[in-house]
């Protein structure tokens, strides 16, 4: 036996966290505990048979002939080139009824009249391509996708019929500001195998109503909290659905976020998954933020204590929590295909476009470049030797494409949620 190369030890004031980024197993120890058995095989061999079995079963200790690195690379490539699964994110418009200052889409707009053509062309593409896959995942994004709820739901009705006719499964997800969501729309979405619904709250009431307000200046905090409390009970019987409440940290504190979380009814909390992120600067927004991803532990512990679920990665072994690397793209309002839309001015993330007949015209150079940057973690010396490789995989592909260097993900962001 040998010690796994992916054991990570993190020391805090009151405890020690031991985590294996490959197996996702974790152990919490008292702050003065001996941790040699996670680093040294001789120390491991001195343990009782029962203790040894626990560490072996959890992946902290592995067989001598096991090549963990090659296994990770194989799993990653298998997912990347998976042809059974297909994920398309629909962005019919970048229009929104909110005026969030940090929105990276705010300086890009498209004519509202294009939406009808968008869905007409999409249907032509879908009729030729969805049946080629075993599972199709359709995500609704924006802008605010529910500005066009009728068009989105009509398309999903068509997909349901097409999936029955051609024998594929389909699932749906939506990222929405929540302001237009109601019981009727939620029921329609639930009828289309909804597996993920995300609504964002910015830290606390004061912060939220300053940042996430309607274009006419109206606040939205109370409205969204009330909607969450009203709509969560409708989702309880759908065991595979994740109702995600994203908490943006922006010049706030644990106490203020606690006030927000306590506004959610106790009976609803266990059905809500918390995705907690600090607001970061982009090409469209540059402001000072006292919060960072290095302080997520105290917010995760707060959510856990109050009865919420801390959201783990939606997919294991991927470089990005958004795109997932695999057979995936955003279909933009102008019918271009993009791997990432965090910087709409970066044209190398565009991998093609659909013509009026729904036929894709691909940019092979950009596709290959994106793939090379996604795979770079397996040849980069620092990544190859990093204990966080299975959770980080070299970080953001967009950043690597733009700057020709990696942007490592932090432990708190990529690894810590698996401990809750």
Secondary structure, 3 states (H helix, E strand, C coil): CEECCCEEEEECCCEEEEEECCCCCEEEEECCCCCHHHCCHHHHHCCCHHHHHHHHHCCCEECCCCCHHHHHHHHHHHHHCCCCEEEEEECCCCCCCECCCCCCCCCCCCCCCHHHHHHHHHHHHHHHHHHHCCEEEEEECCCCHHHHHHHHHHHHHHHHHHHHHHCCEEEEEEECCCCCCCHHHHHHHHCCCEEEEEEEEECCHHHHHHHCCECCCCCCHHHHHHHHHHHHHHHCCCCCCEEEEEEEECCCCHHHHHHHHCCCCHHHHCCEEEEEEECCCECCECCCCCCCHHHHHHHHHHHHHCCCEECCCCCCCCCCCCCCCCCEEEECCCCEEECCCCCCCCHHHEEEEECCCCCEEECHHHHHHHHHHHHHHHCCHHHHCCCCHHHHCCECHHHHHHHCCCECCCHHHHCHHHHC
